[in-house]
Amino acid sequence: MEDLAYLRTGTRTSCEERNSSIVLGEVTVEIKLDKTRVRKRLGKQSIFLWMSLSLPAMAQSTAQTPGTAGEGMTKQTLLITEPPSIAARCVSETEGLTVRELIKVMLVRNKELEAVRTQQRQADARLAQARLRPNPTFDIEHADDALFANEGERRSSLSLSQPFELGSKRSKRIQVALAFAELTKAQIAEVERQLTTQVWTLFGQAVAAAAQLEQLDQIGRLNQQMMRVMETRLAAGDASKLDQRLLQVTTNQFEAQRLQAENQLSGLLLQIKTLIGFSPEDSLVLRKAHPPEDIGISQQTALEMALERRPDLRAAKVREAMAESEIELARAEAFPNISASVRYTPEKNIIEGLLKPEERIVDRDKLLSFGISIPLPVFNRQQGNIAEAASLRARARSERMSLEQGVRRDVLLAYQHYQTARRSLEVLTGNVLPESRESFQIVQLAHRLGELRLLDVINQERLFLEAQLSYVVAQRDYFTALADLEAAIGKDITPLSD
């Protein structure tokens, strides 16, 4: 933070021309003041403002500076303390959760992912069901003449039948169930990929919003200091009401932007909490991650990795294979299943005598019979199911080919976005930010020495803020580009340093 010092003197200079050389960090500003302007300013008891970048922030010191006419002058540094902002409380360089740790928590606690993972149990149950064989059938039958002649005739039978599947139906059914289980795993991995991308994106946006808020807080403190200086200069007659109003308008504009950035950061933190399974009341601190300048992967390598590892593409391939298995199963269903049976029948028959009808002869028999039942596939040979499975296979193949084209497009766009974001960040870091910072510091000093108008300071301040915010946006875009590239490839490719 920049320290402010007020310099006040009532002496006049006797020189015709005076050179003032002010060292600001690595920037040296040399301002020439002629005799008339110096006398006019000193005659009005003007207040000059120095910025001390060499002193630590929030320090308070008093120094004796020799005057131009030999008189001692006192330079008092003002101490300004500010409470920590939401950016400092929620985003840290050394504490909190990194993006990798957030992803790990999300994979464990996210409710949407937990619901999707229940499909895996359904797939396992479907596979277990496919492995089961047909159940046998046990029949009991009893017949007598109790309601008719009531002569005591009766017959009972016990039968047991077992169907046998032909045409390898069971193995083909298991193959379809295995494909469905593999498809479910790929679909779960796809949901994990999408949620991981959301965590990456929200994390980058939150860190960028915190950095933007810090910049706006810094500009806000600087504007408040300039307002106090403006009030003093206005009271001394060295500034106009118009300058004060312009400064007040600019201060209010930056304050509105700060409130918007604070609200944006709060909303992003709430989205991250919801995504990783935290309640809104839970505290969350994000630890900044520093992505590498170059991931070291060529565009062709990224494309090959995506075609091999993308879970949605793997799901499309499995869906096509499952459609092929369903065709084989439908063809196997055309083969009839045979049923083998065995029957035990004890009988009691009453026979009238040939010579004496009133005589009754009891005939007891025990029968054991065997049988085979074979359906005849005359009409239904699963023609419709085979045709439906073939159409599903054609659809799955078309979807897989379309998705492959989409994967190639995603990788190419993500890689181009990554390269553009990386180059933009390099340009801002190497050229724009240092020059903008130096220009802003020079204009501030020149204004405080009376060489420039307040409007010039406000314009340069706006340019400096725009450069700072452009850098924040470039950092966010670079982080988002890395997240999009990882999502397009379907693999963790970004080593982060904390």
Steps between C-alpha positions, in 0.01 A plus 500: 500500500624846420583732789387859480701794632404865521768769454420852604728807497465877508839600361574631155770369273762740372612303200382576149437136415488187718520136389314244713606140454277239663590133504198267492601136520702459181339805334662843528277800432669835439278808511617857432328781684565858397525782749155648449308176543701397804443834672130489420458153638706564812324828556169315522643261757454216250514144613713255306446130510778248479453126452751281680517158339810395687329495840290197601124523487308635800814654651512831682816708516618857551807633319683834496565639151715809443320782321624692201583801717655294780187470713393163640186348366307210647367220281223309677383170349132432549396160633188347345372165618238301316315186613570189293271475200303196391770433241766467771272283715396259224808476277847441637847426372588250775178373659177338388411242238670480163304420187620138512380466858166654406462241224575218744237630742251540215551140385410381849224738611320619188136390515446492125797270457379287788165457326667410170718239668189308604473401134808285552312289751218468250746382235650246741151372582422472130818299445416271790154444354643422157713220647199317644361190331128424448317360800356147502125447530338264753134400444260310729171364368219302672173358362220288660128416453377633832246730336368238262486120551708521815636154447841590635687550177782751515815599319790723608805614309825675578696652212828688470610684185818692420538735202834506319614807304640435156694727268737628775233733631650520846851591384366764263277639772802524729692678224228763472495548878879537510481764228230682697719494813791642301271764353388599848861542614573721201190711568604547863849601386342751261301658783820517707675669207227761466490572874879523511489756220245701697725498807796613289301780339340626821833486681669709231214749497503527880876561514468758222209670676705514821793654315268751336352586838847553645583737215179693552563515875845643433362757257227584750753569774702711262192699400414564865850632556467722195167627633667609824775670306240665279315638803823650632590651164146631457519670838834653402356626170727280290217289349155560357160360582494336158810299583342389825181390326691311231696317767182421694330358189800282424514380860133407494540313171783291640300434816210371290737271313643379830154411631423311179829309523432414864155371414643298210762342727237408760284339231791300360595375845141390559499310170825327593359402841191353339705314242737338751223411744551773761212682662474877443595561864828305476816706475709460185844642426653454158874466463634650183658264251766601252455314172810438288591733219498209254343156541745342256238322286467550128166535328532161331584330829202665666274377220626143526455501877145630465399233248635237736392630841184709467233321708211618283673364189574177684132481594403546135731216397360275773146590395581392145649172624197441719270552201697233314461264796126568508477394134672172585266450794193566285618243248561250779148557628372360169620154608226327704563388854428135576350378825564154644250361750447198723163398647405254777134394508344261759147386398212315666231369265176312591397235245162322498501123490407331173269236651385690802468874441465565868852378551771764498854431394759754620781566254801690633770625259815710531621673184823685424507700178759715322450771241660776294326820388632679189333822374483526123628838368257515215374857530708683761870488425585832674499687170388827658752487786784429258402793278468732802842399630651560156354851487636572848843388386487734200394785726778424749758496221382836367505653849850369560630645173332833572646508850848429365469806279379698799796383709743609230327837483506540879870420522596735216294787641621441856863483387467821300331667796783383724770633266323835464448536875864412568631756250264769631619439854864523391439832322320651798759377747804605300393829344164646591498477880848645572453791260150573628617495861791734431280741305244512778764570764657775291166672436413484870825666601470761228149589615603526864779732396249710307618414150186314385129539551287264704323392182833368370544297818149358475550400138832336576350331803226357281759373252700345781191328639404375157847351460478334841155362427615384158776305673248348741274404210799354315587288804140381520492423127828309524372294792171438321685405181699238690178366652333484158803324352497242778128451448547462124775242549332323790820470702686694767782671311570810712755474781420783741740658747355639818 
